[in-house]
Amino acid sequence: MNGIIGVNKPSGFTSFDVIAKLRGILKKKRIGHSGTLDPMATGVLPVFIGNATKACDIIPDTSKAYRAGFRLGISTDTLDITGKITAEYSLKVTEKDTLDVIPKFTGNIKQIPPMYSAVKIGGQKLCNLARKGIEIERPEREITVDSIKLESFDEASQSGVISVICSKGTYIRSLIDDIGNSLGCGGVMTSLVRTRSGGFSLDDCFTLEEIQNLADSGNVENVIISVERIFSGLPKIRLNEVQTRMYKNGVRLDLNRINHIKPEFSEYSVYGFDHEFIGVARADFEKCELRVVKNFI
């Protein structure tokens, strides 16, 4: 059993909880995921099984999409509705006010990770420090927010919903907090659904209950997606029989002897002479050689 299964993570579960649950359901120890979701969040969590776990850190499509509920007028220590209220504001804003400030938070921007996060500084997770009441200075990180769309906003309750497309490492809680602070009224996240991650959408995902039922009926392997899919956007090269054998053994190949190498691309999906997907390779044009990044066979 090697490949990827899309999980629609339930609220209240950590990403590690999902992995632990799947180890029991699938009877596999070698399982990992490519991006942590907050316990309160739901949605797309691609889970990698067997040899596919080697792909967790080299996924080409690292963009993510979210649908988040928010409420203006308060701030909390966790930046979401589950935290302790640290400030309340009497200022009421309009939908137009919100629409006017949102564009300031798109493009390449700087963001400070929240204290309640899995980010490590000095070898310690920020969330562990936060639970002890310790707050430390965190360096800004550059993120990319491709778009923010205000789906709805109710001026009476000062609550609304935004959809966000962004880069890996973006904290939606922090984004809402920054928007609220820019408006002068604070803001917290009230709900979060990840709708896309690693090239997978909610349509590709199954609940833990559905996966359990599939496993019980012996059909779970029918919904496991080949790791080949996440690299389908890379240019493809096919090796001959001798090259296939050499490449599988980790030998660096002469680029001049490989068909379909293009100078504008550095990474490739590699297939053997028998059309079997082998893995991902990088072309080094200075040394004129093709070398293994990860093999999945």
N, C-alpha and C positions, 0 to 999 in steps of 0.2 A: 504494500500500500504506500505509494509515493505520489505526491501531488498537493493540490491546494483545495481547501473547502472553505467557502464563504460562510461565515457565521454572522447571524443577526444578533449581536450581543444584547442580552437583557439588562435592564437597569438594575443596579444593586450588585452586579458582578464586576470584579476587576478583570482585566485581560488575563491575568494569571489564573483566576478562578475558572475562566473558560478553558484554558489549556489543561488544567487539572481535570476538569469534567470530561474533556474529550479523550484524555489518556485512558480514562475508565471506559468510555463508550467504545472507542476504537481499538482498545487493547494495544496501544502503541506508546512507547516512551518518548520517541524522538519526534516531538511536536513543538512548533514555535509560532510566533506571530510577527508581523512587520510594523506594528504601530500601536502604542498603548492608547486605550480609551478610558476616560474618567469613569469611575463606578456608576455615577448617575446617568451617563450617556448610554445610548443604544445605537445600533446600526452596524455598518460594515466593518468586520474584523476578519481579514484574510488569514487563515490558519494553514501553516505549512507542515506537511507530514513526510516523515522519512527523509530520503535524499533531497527533497524539495526544500528542507530547512536551510540548505546552503544558499538559497536565493534570497533569504530574508533581507540581507544588507546590500543587495545589488539590483533591486527592482528599478527598472528604467523610469517608470511612471510613478513619481513620488507625490504628485498633486493629490489633494483631498478636497472633498466637498461636504459641507455641513448645513443643517437647518437648525437654527438655535432660537429658543425663546428668551426674551429678556424683560427686565423690569427696571425702569429708571426711578430715581428718588432715594435709593439706599445704596450703601456699600457694605460688603462683608469681608471677613478675613480670608475666606476661600475664593472670593470673587464670584461665587454662585449662591443660589438661594438656600443651600444647606448650611451655610456658615453663620458665624456670629456677626450680628449687625454692628458695624463700627462707626457708621454715620448715617444720618437721615437728612433729607433736604426738602424744603418747602417749595422750591422752584418747580413750576410745571412747564414742560416744553411742548411744542406743537409737532405735528408730523413734518411740517416744512423745516422746522429747526433740525430735526433728525436727518432729513434728507440732505440738508445743506452741509452737515458736518461729516457724513459718511465718506465722501470722496477723499477726505484728508487721510483716510486709513487704507487706501488702495495703492498698489504699486509696491516698490521695494521700500520697506519701512523698518524701523527699529522697534523691538519689543523686549520688555523685561519679563522673563519667565516668572510665574507666580510662586510664592513660597510653598503653597500646597501643590507640588508637582514632583515628578520622579527625576527631575534634573539633578545631577550630582555636581557639587562644588567642594573641592578639597576632599574628595572621596566620600562625602556624605550626601544622602538624598535630602533635598530641601524639605520634603514633606515630613521627614523624621524630625528635623530641626523645628519645623513649624508646630508639630504636635507637642513639643517641649516648651513652646512659647518663645522660641528663639527666631529672630528675623535677622538675616544678614544681607549685605549688599550683593546684588546680582548684576553681572555685566549684561548690557544690551546685546541682543542677537538680531541679525538681519533676517527678515522673513519676506516673503512675497505674497501679497493678497491680490489675486487676479481680479476678483470682483466681490462686491457686497451689494445685495439687493434687499431693500426693505419690503418684505412680503406683506406685512400688515402692521398697523400701529393704532392703538386705542388711547386717545388723549385722556379719557376719564380715568383709566386705570394706570396710565403711563407704561403700558405693556405692549410688546409687539414680537414680531418674528423676523429674523433676517436669514438669508441664505448666503453662504460664503464659499468661494473657491480659493484655495490657498496652498502654500507650499508646506512640505513636511516641517514639523517643529513649531507650527503656529498654534497658539493657545487662544481658543475662541473666548474663554472667560476673560483673558487679559484684553482682548480686542474690545469686548463689550464694556469692560471697566474703563478703558482708554476713551471710548466714545462717550460714555457717561460723564467722565471727568472733563472732557472737552466741552460738553454741553453745560457743565457747572452743576450737575445734579446727581452724579454718581450713577452706577448701573450694575446690575448683576445678571448672570445667566440663570434662567429658570428651567431650561430643558436643552438637550442636545441630541441630535441624530446625525450620525455620519452617513451620508448618502452615497459616497464614493471613496475608494481608497485602493491604491495599487492597481488600478484598472478594473476593479470590481465594483459593481453597483448593488443596491439592495435587491434587485431582481436576481442576482447570482447567489443570494444568501439564504440560509436555512436557520431556523431556530434550533436550540439545543434539543428540544422535544422532538422536532422533525428528524434530526440526525439520529437520535436514540431509536426512533421508530424504524428508520432506514436500516440501522445496524441490526436491530432485532429481526428484521425480515430478510437480512442478507443482501440488501441492495445498496448499501452505503457507497460502495466503490463506484457505482454508476453516476454519482454526483461529484466525485473527486475530479478536479480539473488538472490536466497536465501542466507541469511547470513551464512547458514550451509556450503556453499562451501568453505569459507575462512578458516574453521576449519577442513576441510576434511583430513588434514595431521596428526591430533591428534589421538591418540588411542581412541577407542570408548567403552563406557560402556552403558549397558541397565539396567534400574531399574525395579523392579517389581511394582505392582500397589500401594502398600502401600508406598514404597520408593518414587515413583513418586509424590504422594500427599505431602509427608513430604518435599521432596526436593524443590518442587515448592513454598512451604511456607517458605523456607530459613533455614530449619532444617539441621544441620550437621549430616551426616550419618556415621555409623560404617563401616570402610573399610573392616572388616572381613566378613561383610554380603553382600559385593558387588562382583559380578563376574568380571573377566577380569582385575582386578587391577594388575599392574606390577610395581615392585619397581623401575625400571629404568625410569619410566615416572612420572612427577608430575602433568601435565595438561591433561585433557580428554574432549572429546566431549560427552555430556550426552544426552541420549535418554530415553524417557518414555516407559512404558510397551506397549504402542500402537505404538511404533516406531517413535513418534514425536520428532523432535530435540528440546531440551529444552535450552541448552546453554553450557557454559564452566565451568568446575570445577577444583579445585586444591586438590590433595591428600596430606595430612599432615601425614606422616608416624610416626612422633614422637607422635602425639596425636591420631593416628589411626582413622582419620576422613576425610570425603570428604566434602568440603565446596564450596559454590557457588562463582564463579568469576563474571560471568555475565549471566543472563537469558534473552532470547529474545522472550519469549512467552507473 
